[in-house]
Amino acid sequence: MQQPALRERVRAHEAAGILGISVRAVQSLAAKGELPGAAKIGGLWTFDENTLRSWLKAISTPETPAREPRAARPRQAYDPKAWPPLQAKHSAEAYEKVLRELRQIKG
């Protein structure tokens, strides 16, 4: 029986969960070269999971233990009814008002 293949590389959101920081912070640290095992492949940051965990363990002191990974938040579906188009409505009204005023000045 074959064992499942181990994933060697993880993406930024998984690295963020391991480190307990935001994805944006992971990307920033990787771009600065501050996260070991980081590589940008095809425009996506990927990380060697074992290297990342070893690094985290090495920098963690007894006074500041590593955080537990955060659970990923589920993404919410876009609901157009939840956000009424207030700006477009007000912009259109403001535009019409300016046009009326300009026509009165000209006329």
Secondary structure, DSSP 8 states (H G I E B T S, - for coil): --------EEEHHHHHHHHTS-HHHHHHHHHTT-STTEEEETTEEEEEHHHHHHHHHHH-BTTB---------------GGGS--HHHHHHHHHHHHHHHHHHHHH-
